[in-house]
Amino acid sequence: CNYQIIMESIDLSLQPENESVLLDELASQEKSYERLRCGMAYMTKKGLDVLENTIPDCFSDDTKIEWVLSISDGIVSPDVLNKLNNQNNSEVRIMMGEEAIGNFHFRTTPSFHPKILWFDSGESHDVFIGSNNITRDGLKVNWEAGVFLQGLNSSDDIEYINQIEEYWDLIWDTADPCSSELIERYE
Protein backbone atom coordinates (compact mmCIF):
# COMPACT_ATOMS: atom_id res chain seq x y z
CA CYS A 1 0.00 0.00 0.00
CA ASN A 2 1.22 3.47 -0.80
CA TYR A 3 0.02 6.37 1.32
CA GLN A 4 1.05 9.96 1.51
CA ILE A 5 2.10 10.32 5.10
CA ILE A 6 2.07 13.67 6.85
CA MET A 7 4.06 13.47 10.07
CA GLU A 8 6.68 15.30 12.04
CA SER A 9 9.53 12.99 11.05
CA ILE A 10 10.74 9.60 9.98
CA ASP A 11 13.88 8.63 11.86
CA LEU A 12 16.00 5.67 10.91
CA SER A 13 17.13 3.78 13.97
CA LEU A 14 20.40 2.28 12.74
CA GLN A 15 22.13 0.83 15.77
CA PRO A 16 25.76 -0.26 15.52
CA GLU A 17 27.00 -2.67 18.17
CA ASN A 18 27.14 -1.36 21.73
CA GLU A 19 25.06 1.74 21.06
CA SER A 20 21.51 2.39 22.20
CA VAL A 21 20.02 4.32 19.29
CA LEU A 22 16.40 3.28 19.89
CA LEU A 23 16.67 4.00 23.62
CA ASP A 24 18.17 7.41 22.92
CA GLU A 25 15.29 8.18 20.56
CA LEU A 26 12.67 7.02 23.07
CA ALA A 27 14.32 8.97 25.91
CA SER A 28 14.23 12.16 23.83
CA GLN A 29 10.43 12.02 23.52
CA GLU A 30 8.79 14.63 25.68
CA LYS A 31 5.24 13.48 25.16
CA SER A 32 2.76 11.76 27.38
CA TYR A 33 0.86 8.86 25.91
CA GLU A 34 -2.61 7.48 26.61
CA ARG A 35 -1.73 4.07 25.26
CA LEU A 36 1.30 1.97 24.36
CA ARG A 37 0.93 -1.17 22.27
CA CYS A 38 3.89 -3.49 22.12
CA GLY A 39 4.14 -6.56 19.90
CA MET A 40 7.46 -8.34 20.48
CA ALA A 41 8.92 -11.70 19.72
CA TYR A 42 11.16 -11.61 22.80
CA MET A 43 11.40 -9.74 26.07
CA THR A 44 13.67 -10.37 29.03
CA LYS A 45 13.62 -8.99 32.58
CA LYS A 46 16.76 -6.91 31.89
CA GLY A 47 15.25 -5.58 28.66
CA LEU A 48 11.99 -4.65 30.39
CA ASP A 49 13.96 -2.90 33.16
CA VAL A 50 15.91 -0.91 30.55
CA LEU A 51 12.67 0.08 28.78
CA GLU A 52 10.98 1.10 32.05
CA ASN A 53 13.98 3.24 33.00
CA THR A 54 14.06 4.87 29.56
CA ILE A 55 10.35 5.75 29.31
CA PRO A 56 9.10 5.70 32.93
CA ASP A 57 6.05 7.85 32.13
CA CYS A 58 4.66 5.05 29.96
CA PHE A 59 4.70 2.74 32.97
CA SER A 60 2.59 5.02 35.12
CA ASP A 61 -1.08 4.23 35.68
CA ASP A 62 -1.93 7.03 33.20
CA THR A 63 -0.84 4.97 30.19
CA LYS A 64 -2.68 1.82 29.18
CA ILE A 65 -0.25 -0.81 27.88
CA GLU A 66 -1.16 -3.76 25.69
CA TRP A 67 1.51 -6.44 25.25
CA VAL A 68 1.54 -9.27 22.70
CA LEU A 69 4.53 -11.52 23.23
CA SER A 70 5.85 -14.90 22.13
CA ILE A 71 7.06 -17.56 24.55
CA SER A 72 8.97 -19.39 21.80
CA ASP A 73 12.17 -21.02 23.08
CA GLY A 74 11.30 -19.91 26.63
CA ILE A 75 13.04 -16.55 26.21
CA VAL A 76 10.18 -14.57 27.76
CA SER A 77 10.28 -15.85 31.33
CA PRO A 78 7.28 -16.52 33.55
CA ASP A 79 8.67 -13.80 35.87
CA VAL A 80 8.35 -11.20 33.09
CA LEU A 81 4.80 -12.33 32.33
CA ASN A 82 3.86 -12.16 36.01
CA LYS A 83 5.38 -8.69 36.34
CA LEU A 84 3.47 -7.40 33.31
CA ASN A 85 0.25 -9.08 34.46
CA ASN A 86 0.55 -7.44 37.88
CA GLN A 87 0.79 -3.89 36.53
CA ASN A 88 -2.51 -2.02 36.92
CA ASN A 89 -2.29 -0.46 33.48
CA SER A 90 -1.20 -3.56 31.61
CA GLU A 91 -2.94 -6.30 29.61
CA VAL A 92 -0.87 -9.20 28.28
CA ARG A 93 -1.51 -11.73 25.54
CA ILE A 94 0.65 -14.58 24.30
CA MET A 95 0.68 -15.31 20.59
CA MET A 96 -0.48 -18.89 20.16
CA GLY A 97 0.15 -19.41 23.87
CA GLU A 98 -1.92 -22.58 24.16
CA GLU A 99 -0.15 -24.10 21.15
CA ALA A 100 3.26 -23.06 22.48
CA ILE A 101 2.64 -24.65 25.89
CA GLY A 102 2.04 -28.00 24.17
CA ASN A 103 5.17 -27.98 21.98
CA PHE A 104 8.81 -28.81 22.55
CA HIS A 105 10.76 -25.56 23.11
CA PHE A 106 7.39 -23.77 23.11
CA ARG A 107 7.68 -23.27 19.35
CA THR A 108 4.71 -22.42 17.16
CA THR A 109 4.13 -22.49 13.44
CA PRO A 110 4.21 -19.88 12.17
CA SER A 111 6.42 -18.09 14.65
CA PHE A 112 5.47 -14.67 16.00
CA HIS A 113 8.38 -12.36 15.21
CA PRO A 114 7.32 -8.69 14.83
CA LYS A 115 8.84 -5.83 16.79
CA ILE A 116 6.47 -2.91 17.09
CA LEU A 117 6.07 -0.16 19.68
CA TRP A 118 3.04 2.05 19.07
CA PHE A 119 2.71 5.14 21.23
CA ASP A 120 -0.71 6.81 21.07
CA SER A 121 -1.41 10.22 22.57
CA GLY A 122 -4.91 10.46 21.08
CA GLU A 123 -4.38 12.88 18.22
CA SER A 124 -0.80 11.88 17.48
CA HIS A 125 0.87 8.49 17.04
CA ASP A 126 4.54 7.52 17.18
CA VAL A 127 5.35 4.05 15.83
CA PHE A 128 8.62 2.14 15.94
CA ILE A 129 8.94 -0.89 13.68
CA GLY A 130 12.31 -2.59 13.58
CA SER A 131 14.47 -5.51 14.54
CA ASN A 132 15.01 -4.70 18.24
CA ASN A 133 13.54 -7.10 20.77
CA ILE A 134 13.05 -5.85 24.32
CA THR A 135 16.16 -7.54 25.63
CA ARG A 136 19.25 -5.85 27.01
CA ASP A 137 21.19 -6.96 23.93
CA GLY A 138 18.44 -5.87 21.53
CA LEU A 139 18.28 -2.42 23.11
CA LYS A 140 21.96 -1.81 23.93
CA VAL A 141 24.36 -4.29 22.33
CA ASN A 142 23.23 -5.85 19.03
CA TRP A 143 23.36 -4.47 15.54
CA GLU A 144 19.73 -3.47 14.92
CA ALA A 145 17.72 -1.42 12.43
CA GLY A 146 14.28 0.13 12.39
CA VAL A 147 12.09 3.04 11.43
CA PHE A 148 10.53 5.43 13.93
CA LEU A 149 7.51 7.26 12.52
CA GLN A 150 6.81 10.29 14.68
CA GLY A 151 3.80 12.55 14.81
CA LEU A 152 1.36 10.59 12.69
CA ASN A 153 -1.72 12.78 12.83
CA SER A 154 -5.12 11.18 13.41
CA SER A 155 -6.76 13.37 10.78
CA ASP A 156 -4.04 13.67 8.11
CA ASP A 157 -2.57 10.16 8.34
CA ILE A 158 -5.77 8.23 9.06
CA GLU A 159 -5.24 5.66 6.28
CA TYR A 160 -1.81 4.77 7.62
CA ILE A 161 -3.03 4.68 11.23
CA ASN A 162 -5.93 2.47 10.17
CA GLN A 163 -3.52 0.03 8.53
CA ILE A 164 -1.46 -0.19 11.74
CA GLU A 165 -4.69 -0.54 13.77
CA GLU A 166 -5.89 -3.41 11.56
CA TYR A 167 -2.58 -5.22 12.01
CA TRP A 168 -2.65 -4.65 15.77
CA ASP A 169 -6.26 -5.86 16.03
CA LEU A 170 -5.33 -9.01 14.10
CA ILE A 171 -2.44 -9.94 16.40
CA TRP A 172 -4.37 -8.90 19.53
CA ASP A 173 -7.40 -10.98 18.59
CA THR A 174 -5.27 -13.97 17.59
CA ALA A 175 -3.21 -14.03 20.81
CA ASP A 176 -4.34 -15.86 23.94
CA PRO A 177 -4.98 -13.90 27.15
CA CYS A 178 -2.07 -14.38 29.54
CA SER A 179 -3.83 -15.85 32.56
CA SER A 180 -2.11 -16.89 35.77
CA GLU A 181 -3.11 -20.46 34.87
CA LEU A 182 -1.33 -20.21 31.50
CA ILE A 183 1.78 -18.86 33.25
CA GLU A 184 1.72 -21.74 35.77
CA ARG A 185 1.52 -24.29 32.95
CA TYR A 186 4.38 -22.48 31.18
CA GLU A 187 6.54 -22.60 34.32
C-alpha positions as CSV (number, residue, x, y, z in Angstrom):
1,C,0.0,0.0,0.0
2,N,1.2,3.5,-0.8
3,Y,0.0,6.4,1.3
4,Q,1.0,10.0,1.5
5,I,2.1,10.3,5.1
6,I,2.1,13.7,6.9
7,M,4.1,13.5,10.1
8,E,6.7,15.3,12.0
9,S,9.5,13.0,11.1
10,I,10.7,9.6,10.0
11,D,13.9,8.6,11.9
12,L,16.0,5.7,10.9
13,S,17.1,3.8,14.0
14,L,20.4,2.3,12.7
15,Q,22.1,0.8,15.8
16,P,25.8,-0.3,15.5
17,E,27.0,-2.7,18.2
18,N,27.1,-1.4,21.7
19,E,25.1,1.7,21.1
20,S,21.5,2.4,22.2
21,V,20.0,4.3,19.3
22,L,16.4,3.3,19.9
23,L,16.7,4.0,23.6
24,D,18.2,7.4,22.9
25,E,15.3,8.2,20.6
26,L,12.7,7.0,23.1
27,A,14.3,9.0,25.9
28,S,14.2,12.2,23.8
29,Q,10.4,12.0,23.5
30,E,8.8,14.6,25.7
31,K,5.2,13.5,25.2
32,S,2.8,11.8,27.4
33,Y,0.9,8.9,25.9
34,E,-2.6,7.5,26.6
35,R,-1.7,4.1,25.3
36,L,1.3,2.0,24.4
37,R,0.9,-1.2,22.3
38,C,3.9,-3.5,22.1
39,G,4.1,-6.6,19.9
40,M,7.5,-8.3,20.5
41,A,8.9,-11.7,19.7
42,Y,11.2,-11.6,22.8
43,M,11.4,-9.7,26.1
44,T,13.7,-10.4,29.0
45,K,13.6,-9.0,32.6
46,K,16.8,-6.9,31.9
47,G,15.3,-5.6,28.7
48,L,12.0,-4.7,30.4
49,D,14.0,-2.9,33.2
50,V,15.9,-0.9,30.5
51,L,12.7,0.1,28.8
52,E,11.0,1.1,32.1
53,N,14.0,3.2,33.0
54,T,14.1,4.9,29.6
55,I,10.4,5.7,29.3
56,P,9.1,5.7,32.9
57,D,6.0,7.8,32.1
58,C,4.7,5.0,30.0
59,F,4.7,2.7,33.0
60,S,2.6,5.0,35.1
61,D,-1.1,4.2,35.7
62,D,-1.9,7.0,33.2
63,T,-0.8,5.0,30.2
64,K,-2.7,1.8,29.2
65,I,-0.3,-0.8,27.9
66,E,-1.2,-3.8,25.7
67,W,1.5,-6.4,25.2
68,V,1.5,-9.3,22.7
69,L,4.5,-11.5,23.2
70,S,5.8,-14.9,22.1
71,I,7.1,-17.6,24.5
72,S,9.0,-19.4,21.8
73,D,12.2,-21.0,23.1
74,G,11.3,-19.9,26.6
75,I,13.0,-16.5,26.2
76,V,10.2,-14.6,27.8
77,S,10.3,-15.8,31.3
78,P,7.3,-16.5,33.6
79,D,8.7,-13.8,35.9
80,V,8.3,-11.2,33.1
81,L,4.8,-12.3,32.3
82,N,3.9,-12.2,36.0
83,K,5.4,-8.7,36.3
84,L,3.5,-7.4,33.3
85,N,0.3,-9.1,34.5
86,N,0.5,-7.4,37.9
87,Q,0.8,-3.9,36.5
88,N,-2.5,-2.0,36.9
89,N,-2.3,-0.5,33.5
90,S,-1.2,-3.6,31.6
91,E,-2.9,-6.3,29.6
92,V,-0.9,-9.2,28.3
93,R,-1.5,-11.7,25.5
94,I,0.7,-14.6,24.3
95,M,0.7,-15.3,20.6
96,M,-0.5,-18.9,20.2
97,G,0.2,-19.4,23.9
98,E,-1.9,-22.6,24.2
99,E,-0.1,-24.1,21.2
100,A,3.3,-23.1,22.5
101,I,2.6,-24.7,25.9
102,G,2.0,-28.0,24.2
103,N,5.2,-28.0,22.0
104,F,8.8,-28.8,22.5
105,H,10.8,-25.6,23.1
106,F,7.4,-23.8,23.1
107,R,7.7,-23.3,19.4
108,T,4.7,-22.4,17.2
109,T,4.1,-22.5,13.4
110,P,4.2,-19.9,12.2
111,S,6.4,-18.1,14.6
112,F,5.5,-14.7,16.0
113,H,8.4,-12.4,15.2
114,P,7.3,-8.7,14.8
115,K,8.8,-5.8,16.8
116,I,6.5,-2.9,17.1
117,L,6.1,-0.2,19.7
118,W,3.0,2.0,19.1
119,F,2.7,5.1,21.2
120,D,-0.7,6.8,21.1
121,S,-1.4,10.2,22.6
122,G,-4.9,10.5,21.1
123,E,-4.4,12.9,18.2
124,S,-0.8,11.9,17.5
125,H,0.9,8.5,17.0
126,D,4.5,7.5,17.2
127,V,5.3,4.0,15.8
128,F,8.6,2.1,15.9
129,I,8.9,-0.9,13.7
130,G,12.3,-2.6,13.6
131,S,14.5,-5.5,14.5
132,N,15.0,-4.7,18.2
133,N,13.5,-7.1,20.8
134,I,13.1,-5.9,24.3
135,T,16.2,-7.5,25.6
136,R,19.3,-5.9,27.0
137,D,21.2,-7.0,23.9
138,G,18.4,-5.9,21.5
139,L,18.3,-2.4,23.1
140,K,22.0,-1.8,23.9
141,V,24.4,-4.3,22.3
142,N,23.2,-5.8,19.0
143,W,23.4,-4.5,15.5
144,E,19.7,-3.5,14.9
145,A,17.7,-1.4,12.4
146,G,14.3,0.1,12.4
147,V,12.1,3.0,11.4
148,F,10.5,5.4,13.9
149,L,7.5,7.3,12.5
150,Q,6.8,10.3,14.7
151,G,3.8,12.5,14.8
152,L,1.4,10.6,12.7
153,N,-1.7,12.8,12.8
154,S,-5.1,11.2,13.4
155,S,-6.8,13.4,10.8
156,D,-4.0,13.7,8.1
157,D,-2.6,10.2,8.3
158,I,-5.8,8.2,9.1
159,E,-5.2,5.7,6.3
160,Y,-1.8,4.8,7.6
161,I,-3.0,4.7,11.2
162,N,-5.9,2.5,10.2
163,Q,-3.5,0.0,8.5
164,I,-1.5,-0.2,11.7
165,E,-4.7,-0.5,13.8
166,E,-5.9,-3.4,11.6
167,Y,-2.6,-5.2,12.0
168,W,-2.7,-4.6,15.8
169,D,-6.3,-5.9,16.0
170,L,-5.3,-9.0,14.1
171,I,-2.4,-9.9,16.4
172,W,-4.4,-8.9,19.5
173,D,-7.4,-11.0,18.6
174,T,-5.3,-14.0,17.6
175,A,-3.2,-14.0,20.8
176,D,-4.3,-15.9,23.9
177,P,-5.0,-13.9,27.1
178,C,-2.1,-14.4,29.5
179,S,-3.8,-15.8,32.6
180,S,-2.1,-16.9,35.8
181,E,-3.1,-20.5,34.9
182,L,-1.3,-20.2,31.5
183,I,1.8,-18.9,33.2
184,E,1.7,-21.7,35.8
185,R,1.5,-24.3,33.0
186,Y,4.4,-22.5,31.2
187,E,6.5,-22.6,34.3
